[in-house]
Amino acid sequence: MRFDMVTLAVVGAGSRGTGYARHAVESGRARVVAVADPDASRRARFADAAPYQDWRELAALDRQADAVIIATQDRDHVEPAVRFAELGYDILLEKPMAVSEDDCRRIVAAAERSGSVFAVCHVLRYTPYTRALKALLDAGRIGEIVSIQHLEPVGWWHQAHSYVRGNWRRTDESTFMLLAKSCHDLDWLVHLTGRQVTRVSSFGGLKHFRAENRPEGAADRCLDCAVEPDCPYSAKRVYLPLAGQERWPVTVLTDDVTEQGIVAALRTGPYGRCVYACDNDVVDHQVVNMEFEGGATAAFTMTAFTPAGHRQTRIFGTRGSIDGDGDRLTVHDFVTGRAQTIDTRPTGDATAAGGHGGGDEGLIEAFLTAVSSGDRTPILSSPADSLHSHLIAWAAERSRLEGATVTLEEPPG
């Protein structure tokens, strides 16, 4: 039986899990009735919810909610995803689905067996910008897509925060950069073209955030460093201006967001380390070339060395082209020679703090609608769609490491 008010369980109440749950609650269409997280302060973010230190405690009970948001660390997705699917929960699963191909396939199989609503958090599909762009393409405004240039500008400080100092800095502890950060973009390109990828080649590496690039006189921590004022990656410059604000990324450092609390976290925690003295190994730049069914191509660049901002995309078609910057779309018509600019007015910026340009809110709205109605139509990617975008990432990483073009397997018939 379905209810208009959706009850939610949150498994993993970190930045992403809390963010999704808050969007759901603020919509007035959902309430959180259970939360599972080993950190007591994170469980306390949902004062009215039944608290569990481990998701297994929740999973040992009869179904306690209509749906579950799973936002544990990447390597810890597969077991709860499979178990909650078996229990009949509708599932919202943070990307990436898992960190191995076999585990992704296990999750997809469990989701398909359950028959429940299942959505991976491909938030880029749900932004007002993407919806406007997809409508233009589907209407044939530029004819048939021939090629795409797409840039993900990670941002110098975001790379340092998440992928040098943070939880996604090491492949063996999380996963490789393309899967952790850019499965969003690979999925988005498949969504725009409406075609699956057949072949992939890729190049990239860890260029800058290495010990040999450490400036002379640099200390192990920014708080003690004589060259910190001239360093673009100064932790003091990234985090101290956010003192007193309950927002990402400073909430990742500490629950005490006063200046004193942040300084204490920088003194002892991982986010105060010199970016040239960390144990990171994921790439800081990568290019991926893709060939789609039917012969269209895309060239994707992920790089740390930019301001953090919206993705930038140029789409080249047989009757026109589109330039997009995440805010505006400019359509060039080859017949009339005219250009039309469309302002999509995204809500918030491209970061997690800004809700990914309205993508987080759009995803949650679609998920709640699907759960409350039982109609999966609002969910814009099937389990198989999500698996394909993840397989592109693995193919690209194999290409980068082995120096060969990789052919993806044929999709199931």
Phi, psi and chi 1 to 4 in degrees:
 res  aa     phi    psi   chi1   chi2   chi3   chi4
   1 MET       -  135.4 -174.9  175.9 -178.5      -
   2 ARG  -100.7  147.6  -59.3  -76.6  179.2  173.5
   3 PHE  -126.3  149.3  -60.6   90.8      -      -
   4 ASP   -64.1  -40.6  -71.3  -24.3      -      -
   5 MET   -84.3  114.1  177.4   63.0   71.2      -
   6 VAL   -86.8  131.1  174.1      -      -      -
   7 THR   -94.6  137.6   55.1      -      -      -
   8 LEU  -124.0  143.7  -64.2  173.3      -      -
   9 ALA  -110.2  140.2      -      -      -      -
  10 VAL  -112.4  119.8  178.1      -      -      -
  11 VAL  -111.7  103.4  171.7      -      -      -
  12 GLY    97.1   92.2      -      -      -      -
  13 ALA  -102.0   41.8      -      -      -      -
  14 GLY   -80.3 -154.4      -      -      -      -
  15 SER   -60.8  -47.9  175.9      -      -      -
  16 ARG   -74.2  -46.2  -61.0  -54.3  -67.2  145.6
  17 GLY   -60.0  -43.5      -      -      -      -
  18 THR   -65.3  -40.9  -60.9      -      -      -
  19 GLY   -62.4  -46.4      -      -      -      -
  20 TYR   -62.8  -43.7  -68.5  136.5      -      -
  21 ALA   -63.8  -39.5      -      -      -      -
  22 ARG   -65.8  -40.1  -74.5  177.9  174.6  167.3
  23 HIS   -58.7  -42.9  -82.3  -61.4      -      -
  24 ALA   -64.3  -45.2      -      -      -      -
  25 VAL   -66.8  -43.3  171.5      -      -      -
  26 GLU   -66.3  -20.5  -71.3  169.6    1.7      -
  27 SER   -71.0  -16.0   74.0      -      -      -
  28 GLY    79.4    5.8      -      -      -      -
  29 ARG  -108.8    0.0  -60.3  179.2   58.1 -166.9
  30 ALA  -149.7  157.2      -      -      -      -
  31 ARG  -139.0  146.6   58.6 -170.3  178.9   92.6
  32 VAL   -90.3  122.6  176.2      -      -      -
  33 VAL  -110.1  -11.9  -62.0      -      -      -
  34 ALA  -152.4  145.2      -      -      -      -
  35 VAL  -140.9  133.8   57.1      -      -      -
  36 ALA  -123.6  117.9      -      -      -      -
  37 ASP  -161.9  138.9 -166.1  -72.7      -      -
  38 PRO   -69.0  -15.9   20.9  -31.2      -      -
  39 ASP   -94.4  119.3 -172.1  -48.6      -      -
  40 ALA   -62.3  -36.7      -      -      -      -
  41 SER   -66.7  -32.6   64.0      -      -      -
  42 ARG   -73.5  -39.7  -69.1  179.1  175.2  178.6
  43 ARG   -60.5  -33.8  -64.9 -164.4  -61.1  -89.1
  44 ALA   -68.9  -13.1      -      -      -      -
  45 ARG   -64.2  -19.6  -67.6  171.5  178.8  172.5
  46 PHE  -121.2   79.8  -57.7   97.3      -      -
  47 ALA   -63.7  -28.5      -      -      -      -
  48 ASP   -93.3    2.3  -63.8  -30.8      -      -
  49 ALA   -96.4  149.0      -      -      -      -
  50 ALA   -68.1  125.8      -      -      -      -
  51 PRO   -94.8  142.2   31.4  -30.5      -      -
  52 TYR  -136.8  136.2  -58.0   91.1      -      -
  53 GLN   -74.3  -27.2  -68.5 -172.1   28.6      -
  54 ASP  -136.7  140.4 -169.0  -70.0      -      -
  55 TRP   -61.8  -25.2   66.6  -94.1      -      -
  56 ARG   -64.2  -31.3  -66.4  169.9 -176.5   83.2
  57 GLU   -62.7  -42.6  -60.4  172.7   17.7      -
  58 LEU   -67.7  -42.0  174.7   60.2      -      -
  59 ALA   -71.4  -16.1      -      -      -      -
  60 ALA   -77.4  -12.2      -      -      -      -
  61 LEU   -96.0  165.0  -55.7  173.2      -      -
  62 ASP   -59.7  161.8  -68.4  -23.8      -      -
  63 ARG   -53.6  124.7 -176.1  174.2  169.2 -175.4
  64 GLN  -103.4  -10.1  -59.4  -67.1  -62.0      -
  65 ALA  -151.6  164.1      -      -      -      -
  66 ASP   -66.7  -40.2  -63.1  -41.5      -      -
  67 ALA  -144.3  160.3      -      -      -      -
  68 VAL  -128.0  136.7   59.0      -      -      -
  69 ILE   -97.9  118.5  -62.4  171.0      -      -
  70 ILE  -106.3  111.4  -59.7  174.6      -      -
  71 ALA  -138.0   41.2      -      -      -      -
  72 THR   -72.5  179.7   55.6      -      -      -
  73 GLN   -62.0  153.7  -73.9  -62.1  -56.8      -
  74 ASP   -52.5  -42.8  -59.3  -18.0      -      -
  75 ARG   -71.1  -11.6  -73.2 -175.0  172.4  -87.9
  76 ASP  -107.4   19.9  -60.4  -34.6      -      -
  77 HIS   -80.9  -39.3  -77.4  179.5      -      -
  78 VAL   -64.7  -47.1   61.0      -      -      -
  79 GLU   -63.0  -50.5  -71.8 -171.5   34.5      -
  80 PRO   -65.8  -35.9   18.1  -29.3      -      -
  81 ALA   -62.0  -46.3      -      -      -      -
  82 VAL   -65.8  -44.2  170.1      -      -      -
  83 ARG   -66.9  -44.8 -178.1   57.4 -175.3  147.9
  84 PHE   -69.7  -28.9  -76.3  107.7      -      -
  85 ALA   -64.5  -42.4      -      -      -      -
  86 GLU   -62.4  -31.6  -68.7  171.5  -15.2      -
  87 LEU   -81.5   -5.5  -69.4  169.9      -      -
  88 GLY    91.0    9.9      -      -      -      -
  89 TYR   -70.9  144.2  -77.2   80.4      -      -
  90 ASP   -72.8  143.8  -66.5  -33.2      -      -
  91 ILE  -128.8  130.9  -65.2  174.4      -      -
  92 LEU  -111.9  114.5 -177.2   68.2      -      -
  93 LEU  -114.1  123.6  178.3   62.9      -      -
  94 GLU   -63.2  147.0  174.8   62.3  -28.2      -
  95 LYS   -83.1  156.4   62.6   83.3 -172.2  167.8
  96 PRO   -69.4  158.2   28.7  -35.4      -      -
  97 MET   -56.8  -45.8  -74.7 -164.3  -70.1      -
  98 ALA  -161.9  179.2      -      -      -      -
  99 VAL  -111.0   11.6  -62.3      -      -      -
 100 SER  -138.9  152.5   76.5      -      -      -
 101 GLU   -62.0  -41.8  -67.1 -175.4   36.6      -
 102 ASP   -61.6  -41.5  -73.9  -14.3      -      -
 103 ASP   -67.9  -37.6  -77.0  -13.7      -      -
 104 CYS   -61.3  -42.0  -78.1      -      -      -
 105 ARG   -65.2  -37.1  -66.6 -178.5 -169.0  -81.8
 106 ARG   -61.4  -43.3  -78.4 -176.9   61.6 -161.9
 107 ILE   -65.3  -45.6  -68.8  171.2      -      -
 108 VAL   -60.6  -43.8  168.3      -      -      -
 109 ALA   -62.6  -42.2      -      -      -      -
 110 ALA   -65.3  -41.3      -      -      -      -
 111 ALA   -64.1  -41.8      -      -      -      -
 112 GLU   -70.1  -35.5  -69.3  177.5  -18.2      -
 113 ARG   -65.8  -37.5  -77.8 -164.8  -53.9  -90.6
 114 SER   -70.0  -31.9   75.4      -      -      -
 115 GLY    73.1    7.3      -      -      -      -
 116 SER   -82.8  167.6  -61.2      -      -      -
 117 VAL   -66.8  130.3  173.7      -      -      -
 118 PHE  -138.1  125.1  176.0   84.2      -      -
 119 ALA  -137.7  129.5      -      -      -      -
 120 VAL   -89.5  144.9  176.0      -      -      -
 121 CYS   -78.4   63.4  -62.6      -      -      -
 122 HIS   -82.6   73.7  -65.7  -56.8      -      -
 123 VAL   -64.5  -24.1  -64.0      -      -      -
 124 LEU   -63.6  -26.3  -66.7 -173.6      -      -
 125 ARG   -65.6  -22.0  -70.8 -169.5  179.7 -140.2
 126 TYR  -104.6    6.2  -63.4   87.4      -      -
 127 THR   -77.0  152.4   65.4      -      -      -
 128 PRO   -57.0  -35.8  -24.5   34.0      -      -
 129 TYR   -60.6  -49.2  170.8   81.7      -      -
 130 THR   -65.1  -41.6  -61.8      -      -      -
 131 ARG   -60.8  -40.4  -67.9 -179.6 -173.5  -86.1
 132 ALA   -67.1  -42.1      -      -      -      -
 133 LEU   -64.9  -45.1  174.8   55.0      -      -
 134 LYS   -62.8  -37.6 -179.9   66.8  170.2  164.8
 135 ALA   -63.3  -40.4      -      -      -      -
 136 LEU   -63.1  -44.2  -69.7  169.8      -      -
 137 LEU   -66.4  -44.2  -64.1  172.5      -      -
 138 ASP   -67.5  -26.5  -70.8  -10.2      -      -
 139 ALA   -80.6   -4.0      -      -      -      -
 140 GLY    78.7   21.8      -      -      -      -
 141 ARG   -61.4  -28.3  -75.4  -70.1  -61.2  -86.3
 142 ILE  -118.8   19.2   63.7  168.2      -      -
 143 GLY    73.1 -145.1      -      -      -      -
 144 GLU   -85.7  134.7 -176.3  179.4   -1.2      -
 145 ILE   -67.9  129.2  -64.6  172.7      -      -
 146 VAL  -104.9  -44.7  177.1      -      -      -
 147 SER  -156.3  159.8   60.0      -      -      -
 148 ILE  -137.8  138.6  -58.3  174.4      -      -
 149 GLN  -111.5  128.6  -67.0  177.1  -10.0      -
 150 HIS  -137.9  131.3 -178.7   61.1      -      -
 151 LEU  -119.7  128.7  168.8   66.9      -      -
 152 GLU  -104.5  105.7  179.8  177.8   13.0      -
 153 PRO   -86.7   90.0   30.1  -28.6      -      -
 154 VAL   -57.9  -41.7  176.5      -      -      -
 155 GLY   100.2  134.0      -      -      -      -
 156 TRP   -59.4  -43.7   80.3   96.2      -      -
 157 TRP   -76.5  -32.1   65.4  -95.6      -      -
 158 HIS   -67.1  -40.8 -173.2 -171.2      -      -
 159 GLN   -58.9  -46.2 -179.2   81.9   22.4      -
 160 ALA   -62.8  -40.3      -      -      -      -
 161 HIS   -67.1  -53.8  168.9   74.9      -      -
 162 SER   -92.9  -33.3  -66.5      -      -      -
 163 TYR  -116.7    0.6  -53.4  101.3      -      -
 164 VAL  -118.6  -50.0  178.9      -      -      -
 165 ARG   -95.0  -24.5  -64.1  173.4  172.1  127.6
 166 GLY   -96.5 -163.1      -      -      -      -
 167 ASN   -67.4  -20.2  -68.7  -31.2      -      -
 168 TRP  -108.3   25.8  -64.8  -86.4      -      -
 169 ARG   -80.8  -22.2   69.6 -168.8 -176.7  -80.7
 170 ARG  -124.7  134.5  -70.0 -175.8   61.0   87.1
 171 THR   -63.7  -38.7  -58.7      -      -      -
 172 ASP   -74.2  -22.0   60.5   -9.7      -      -
 173 GLU   -95.0  -25.2  -67.3 -176.0    4.4      -
 174 SER  -128.4  -94.0  176.6      -      -      -
 175 THR  -167.6 -179.7 -172.6      -      -      -
 176 PHE   -74.9  158.0   55.9   97.4      -      -
 177 MET   -58.2  -43.2  179.5   75.9  179.9      -
 178 LEU   -62.6  -39.7 -162.9   67.2      -      -
 179 LEU   -73.0  -42.9 -174.0   62.8      -      -
 180 ALA   -66.0  -42.0      -      -      -      -
 181 LYS  -105.5  -38.5 -175.9   71.2  176.0   77.8
 182 SER  -110.9    7.7  -58.6      -      -      -
 183 CYS   -63.6  -23.5   65.5      -      -      -
 184 HIS   -50.8  -53.2  -89.7  -35.4      -      -
 185 ASP   -73.3  -39.6  -61.4   87.9      -      -
 186 LEU   -62.3  -42.4  -56.9  177.2      -      -
 187 ASP   -62.8  -41.1  173.3   79.9      -      -
 188 TRP   -64.4  -39.9 -170.8   74.4      -      -
 189 LEU   -67.2  -37.7  -69.1  167.5      -      -
 190 VAL   -64.2  -40.8  170.5      -      -      -
 191 HIS   -61.4  -44.4  177.3   56.4      -      -
 192 LEU   -65.8  -45.5  -69.7 -172.3      -      -
 193 THR   -76.7  -27.0   61.4      -      -      -
 194 GLY    70.5   17.1      -      -      -      -
 195 ARG  -127.6  150.6  -57.8  -70.0 -178.2   98.0
 196 GLN   -86.5  157.5  -66.1 -156.0  -36.9      -
 197 VAL   -86.0  137.6  169.7      -      -      -
 198 THR  -107.9  -36.0   56.8      -      -      -
 199 ARG  -140.2  149.4  -66.7 -164.5  -62.3  167.7
 200 VAL  -140.6  141.1  174.0      -      -      -
 201 SER  -135.1  152.1   65.8      -      -      -
 202 SER  -154.7  148.0 -176.1      -      -      -
 203 PHE  -137.9  153.4  -54.7   89.4      -      -
 204 GLY   159.2  179.7      -      -      -      -
 205 GLY   177.6 -173.4      -      -      -      -
 206 LEU   -97.6   96.8  178.7   55.9      -      -
 207 LYS   -86.1  -46.0  168.9   70.6  174.1  174.8
 208 HIS  -110.3  -42.0 -175.7   66.7      -      -
 209 PHE   -82.8   67.6  -60.8  100.4      -      -
 210 ARG  -132.6  155.7  -53.8  164.9   63.4   98.7
 211 ALA   -59.5  -35.7      -      -      -      -
 212 GLU   -69.0  -14.2   57.1  -96.1   36.9      -
 213 ASN   -96.9    7.4  -67.3  -38.8      -      -
 214 ARG   -67.4  126.7 -176.8  171.5  176.7  166.3
 215 PRO   -63.0  148.3  -20.4   32.4      -      -
 216 GLU   -62.1  131.8 -175.3  176.4   -7.5      -
 217 GLY    88.5    0.2      -      -      -      -
 218 ALA   -71.3  140.8      -      -      -      -
 219 ALA   -92.7  170.2      -      -      -      -
 220 ASP   -71.4  -23.0  -73.5  -16.2      -      -
 221 ARG  -128.6  144.4  -70.7 -169.0  173.6  -89.7
 222 CYS   -62.2  -32.6  -65.6      -      -      -
 223 LEU   -64.8  -21.9  -68.2  177.6      -      -
 224 ASP  -108.7    8.6  -53.2  -43.4      -      -
 225 CYS   -97.7  128.7 -173.2      -      -      -
 226 ALA   -73.2  -25.6      -      -      -      -
 227 VAL   -98.9    3.6  -59.5      -      -      -
 228 GLU   -53.9  -41.1  173.2  -87.8  -34.3      -
 229 PRO   -59.7  -22.8  -26.0   36.9      -      -
 230 ASP  -103.5    9.1 -168.2   46.7      -      -
 231 CYS   -98.7  126.7  178.6      -      -      -
 232 PRO   -64.0  -20.2  -16.8   28.3      -      -
 233 TYR  -105.6   20.3  -50.5  102.1      -      -
 234 SER   -55.3  121.8  161.7      -      -      -
 235 ALA   -65.3  -32.8      -      -      -      -
 236 LYS   -61.5  -42.3  -68.6  169.8   64.3  176.0
 237 ARG   -71.7  -32.9 -171.2  178.5  -55.2  113.2
 238 VAL   -72.3  -45.9  172.1      -      -      -
 239 TYR  -102.5  -36.7  -58.4  114.6      -      -
 240 LEU   -63.2  -34.1  -73.7  177.7      -      -
 241 PRO   -62.7  -14.1  -25.1   35.8      -      -
 242 LEU   -95.2    7.0  -60.6  176.1      -      -
 243 ALA   -54.8  134.5      -      -      -      -
 244 GLY    87.5   -3.1      -      -      -      -
 245 GLN  -108.6  126.2  -58.6 -179.7   47.7      -
 246 GLU   -84.2   78.9  -71.0  -80.6   -7.9      -
 247 ARG  -152.4  156.3   55.0  169.3  -68.3 -179.0
 248 TRP   -68.2  142.5 -178.6   88.6      -      -
 249 PRO   -93.8   -3.5   35.4  -37.7      -      -
 250 VAL   -68.2  -27.7   72.6      -      -      -
 251 THR   -68.8  -15.3   49.5      -      -      -
 252 VAL   -73.5  -29.3  176.3      -      -      -
 253 LEU   -73.4  -43.9  -81.6   65.4      -      -
 254 THR  -163.3  153.5  176.0      -      -      -
 255 ASP   -80.3  -18.1  -68.9  -33.3      -      -
 256 ASP   -95.7   95.4  178.9    2.8      -      -
 257 VAL   -92.2   15.9  -63.3      -      -      -
 258 THR   -68.5  164.7   65.2      -      -      -
 259 GLU   -57.4  -41.3 -177.5  173.0  -17.1      -
 260 GLN   -64.1  -40.4  -66.9   83.7   -6.5      -
 261 GLY   -64.4  -41.5      -      -      -      -
 262 ILE   -66.6  -43.2  -65.4  171.9      -      -
 263 VAL   -60.4  -42.0  168.3      -      -      -
 264 ALA   -61.9  -40.7      -      -      -      -
 265 ALA   -66.4  -39.5      -      -      -      -
 266 LEU   -69.2  -27.3  -63.5 -177.8      -      -
 267 ARG   -72.1  -35.6  175.8   66.7   61.8 -166.8
 268 THR  -120.1  -21.2   60.0      -      -      -
 269 GLY   -95.3  176.6      -      -      -      -
 270 PRO   -68.4  -23.0   23.8  -33.8      -      -
 271 TYR   -81.8   -3.5  -65.3   94.9      -      -
 272 GLY   -98.0    3.4      -      -      -      -
 273 ARG   -76.8  151.4  -66.5 -178.9  -65.8  175.1
 274 CYS   -62.4  134.0  173.2      -      -      -
 275 VAL   -67.7  -13.8  -67.4      -      -      -
 276 TYR   -97.3    5.7  -52.9  103.2      -      -
 277 ALA  -132.0   34.6      -      -      -      -
 278 CYS  -105.5  177.0  -66.9      -      -      -
 279 ASP  -105.6   29.9   58.1  -16.7      -      -
 280 ASN   -73.2  151.3   57.2  -59.8      -      -
 281 ASP  -141.5   -0.6   65.2    6.9      -      -
 282 VAL   -77.0  157.6  -59.9      -      -      -
 283 VAL   -67.4  155.4  -56.0      -      -      -
 284 ASP  -111.2   -0.6   53.6   20.4      -      -
 285 HIS  -158.0  145.4   69.2  112.4      -      -
 286 GLN  -160.5  142.2 -171.6  165.8   -5.9      -
 287 VAL  -117.7  143.9  -65.0      -      -      -
 288 VAL  -132.1  126.0 -178.0      -      -      -
 289 ASN  -105.4  131.6  -63.0  -47.9      -      -
 290 MET  -127.6  141.0  -72.3  161.1  -84.6      -
 291 GLU  -113.8  132.0 -178.8 -178.7   66.3      -
 292 PHE  -101.3  163.0  -66.8   84.6      -      -
 293 GLU   -52.7  133.9  -65.2  168.0  -36.7      -
 294 GLY    92.1  -11.5      -      -      -      -
 295 GLY   103.5   -7.9      -      -      -      -
 296 ALA   -63.6  155.1      -      -      -      -
 297 THR  -129.6  158.9   58.0      -      -      -
 298 ALA  -141.8  142.4      -      -      -      -
 299 ALA  -118.1  115.7      -      -      -      -
 300 PHE  -112.0  133.2  167.8   56.7      -      -
 301 THR  -121.6  127.8  -62.9      -      -      -
 302 MET  -114.0  125.1 -178.1  -77.8  -59.4      -
 303 THR  -144.8  144.5 -179.6      -      -      -
 304 ALA   -77.5  -21.8      -      -      -      -
 305 PHE   -95.6   64.2  -53.9  103.8      -      -
 306 THR  -149.8  166.7   64.6      -      -      -
 307 PRO   -64.8  150.4  -17.7   30.3      -      -
 308 ALA   -75.6  125.3      -      -      -      -
 309 GLY  -165.9 -171.2      -      -      -      -
 310 HIS   -66.6  154.1  -71.3  -65.2      -      -
 311 ARG   -62.1  154.7  -83.9   80.1  168.2  172.4
 312 GLN  -125.5  131.1  -62.2  167.2   29.7      -
 313 THR  -139.9  139.9  -49.7      -      -      -
 314 ARG  -125.6  126.1  -57.6 -179.0   74.0 -170.0
 315 ILE  -117.3  126.0  -54.7  174.8      -      -
 316 PHE  -111.7  119.3  -52.6  100.3      -      -
 317 GLY  -118.7  177.6      -      -      -      -
 318 THR   -76.5  -17.8   55.0      -      -      -
 319 ARG  -122.8   -0.9  -63.3 -179.0   60.9   85.1
 320 GLY   176.3 -177.0      -      -      -      -
 321 SER  -143.2  161.7   64.9      -      -      -
 322 ILE  -131.8  130.1  -61.2  175.8      -      -
 323 ASP  -107.6  128.4  -65.9   -8.0      -      -
 324 GLY  -131.9  141.5      -      -      -      -
 325 ASP  -122.5   16.0   63.4    4.2      -      -
 326 GLY    90.3  -22.1      -      -      -      -
 327 ASP  -108.2  -48.1  -68.9  -38.9      -      -
 328 ARG  -124.4  150.4  -72.6  166.1  -64.9  -81.6
 329 LEU  -119.0  127.7  -63.2  161.9      -      -
 330 THR  -113.1  117.5  -59.2      -      -      -
 331 VAL  -101.4  123.1 -175.6      -      -      -
 332 HIS  -104.2  122.4  -57.1  -87.0      -      -
 333 ASP  -100.1  118.9 -171.2  -50.2      -      -
 334 PHE   -72.5  -20.7  -64.4  166.5      -      -
 335 VAL   -78.6  -48.4  175.5      -      -      -
 336 THR   -91.2  -18.5   65.8      -      -      -
 337 GLY    75.6    6.6      -      -      -      -
 338 ARG   -96.1  160.5  -64.6  172.8 -177.3  167.0
 339 ALA  -122.7  139.1      -      -      -      -
 340 GLN  -122.3  130.7  175.8 -169.2    8.7      -
 341 THR  -107.1  130.5  -61.5      -      -      -
 342 ILE  -116.8  122.4  -59.5  165.8      -      -
 343 ASP   -93.9  116.2 -168.8  -22.6      -      -
 344 THR   -88.2   -9.9   65.2      -      -      -
 345 ARG    48.0   64.1  -59.2 -173.6 -178.4  -82.4
 346 PRO   -65.1  150.4   25.0  -33.4      -      -
 347 THR   -91.6  109.6   55.0      -      -      -
 348 GLY    89.3  167.7      -      -      -      -
 349 ASP   -88.2 -170.7   61.5   31.5      -      -
 350 ALA   -81.6   -7.8      -      -      -      -
 351 THR   -83.9  171.4   68.9      -      -      -
 352 ALA   -61.6  -37.6      -      -      -      -
 353 ALA   -62.9  -32.1      -      -      -      -
 354 GLY   -91.4    6.9      -      -      -      -
 355 GLY    74.6   21.1      -      -      -      -
 356 HIS    54.2   48.4  -64.3  107.6      -      -
 357 GLY    61.6   33.7      -      -      -      -
 358 GLY    91.5   -4.0      -      -      -      -
 359 GLY   -67.7  -41.3      -      -      -      -
 360 ASP   -60.9  -47.6  -69.2    0.1      -      -
 361 GLU   -63.6  -41.9 -175.2  177.3   -2.5      -
 362 GLY   -64.9  -39.6      -      -      -      -
 363 LEU   -62.6  -47.5  167.8   67.8      -      -
 364 ILE   -63.8  -41.5  -67.6  -59.9      -      -
 365 GLU   -59.8  -43.5 -179.2   68.3   22.3      -
 366 ALA   -66.2  -41.6      -      -      -      -
 367 PHE   -65.5  -45.4 -177.8   68.6      -      -
 368 LEU   -63.7  -37.7  -66.1  178.8      -      -
 369 THR   -63.9  -43.5  -62.5      -      -      -
 370 ALA   -65.8  -41.5      -      -      -      -
 371 VAL   -66.6  -45.9  171.4      -      -      -
 372 SER   -71.8  -27.6   62.1      -      -      -
 373 SER  -100.8  -21.4   67.8      -      -      -
 374 GLY    79.6    2.2      -      -      -      -
 375 ASP   -96.5  117.3  177.0    7.6      -      -
 376 ARG   -81.1   -3.0  -65.3  172.4 -179.1   78.0
 377 THR   -54.0  -39.9  -55.1      -      -      -
 378 PRO   -63.9  -20.4  -23.6   35.0      -      -
 379 ILE   -78.2  119.7  -55.6  -59.4      -      -
 380 LEU   -89.4    2.1  -60.0  179.2      -      -
 381 SER  -143.5  132.9   55.9      -      -      -
 382 SER   -82.8  167.2   68.4      -      -      -
 383 PRO   -54.4  -40.9  -27.7   35.6      -      -
 384 ALA   -66.0  -37.6      -      -      -      -
 385 ASP   -59.8  -46.0  -67.5  -25.3      -      -
 386 SER   -64.2  -39.7  -65.8      -      -      -
 387 LEU   -60.9  -42.9  176.7   61.0      -      -
 388 HIS   -60.6  -44.2  178.9   65.5      -      -
 389 SER   -64.4  -34.2   65.8      -      -      -
 390 HIS   -69.3  -38.1  -74.8   58.9      -      -
 391 LEU   -65.1  -32.0  -66.4  177.5      -      -
 392 ILE   -60.6  -42.9  -61.0  168.2      -      -
 393 ALA   -60.9  -45.4      -      -      -      -
 394 TRP   -64.5  -38.4  -86.7  -63.1      -      -
 395 ALA   -63.0  -41.7      -      -      -      -
 396 ALA   -65.5  -40.7      -      -      -      -
 397 GLU   -67.1  -38.3 -172.8   68.3   -5.0      -
 398 ARG   -62.4  -40.8  -76.6 -163.1  -66.3  -85.5
 399 SER   -62.4  -44.5  174.2      -      -      -
 400 ARG   -60.3  -42.6 -176.0 -177.4   75.5   85.5
 401 LEU   -78.4  -32.8  -65.1  172.9      -      -
 402 GLU  -102.3  -14.0  -61.9  170.1    6.5      -
 403 GLY    72.5   31.5      -      -      -      -
 404 ALA  -133.4  152.5      -      -      -      -
 405 THR   -72.3  134.0  -62.4      -      -      -
 406 VAL  -111.2  129.8  175.5      -      -      -
 407 THR   -94.3  128.6  -60.6      -      -      -
 408 LEU   -79.9  151.1  -85.6   76.9      -      -
 409 GLU   -64.3  153.7   64.6 -177.2   45.4      -
 410 GLU   -64.1  137.3  -70.8  -70.8  -29.4      -
 411 PRO   -64.0  150.6   24.1  -32.9      -      -
 412 PRO   -60.0  142.2   20.1  -30.4      -      -
 413 GLY   -81.3      -      -      -      -      -
